[in-house]
Amino acid sequence: MASGWYIFNYKKPMKEVVYMEFLNDYLTKGQIKEINITKDRRSEVFNFRAEILTHDGDKCYMTLNSYESFLAKLDLVQREMGKQPHEFIPVKYTNQSEESLSANLMNVAIGAMFCAFFY
């Protein structure tokens, strides 16, 4: 059951990019389909994470200190590229707690199965 859940929910690890790589390799080349911003609870300094989905289906992420400054820079660069506001890359905000709740429940279930097996 656990291996079936793992296979069903497996996500390929994402590549981390820095801002200049994001700007030069993805944004200016028109590779980005959408950006998803989530709150990252693993770090106290870099509180947000921008997950980038490309038109090819690849995913990468960038850690952010402040999503407001990232959005301001993203807006400025897109305007400098000559894009109109309706052509801007869509940015979504998600709450990571829904995903972590299901992962935590599965971890508890697997732990309970191991305890029952050893008992």
Secondary structure, 3 states (H helix, E strand, C coil): CHHHHHHHHCCCCCEECCHHHHHHHHHCCCCEEEEEEEECCCCCCCCEEEEEEECCCCEEEEEECCHHHHHHHHHHHHHHCCCCHHHCCCEEEECCHHHHHHHHHHHHHHHHHHHHHHC
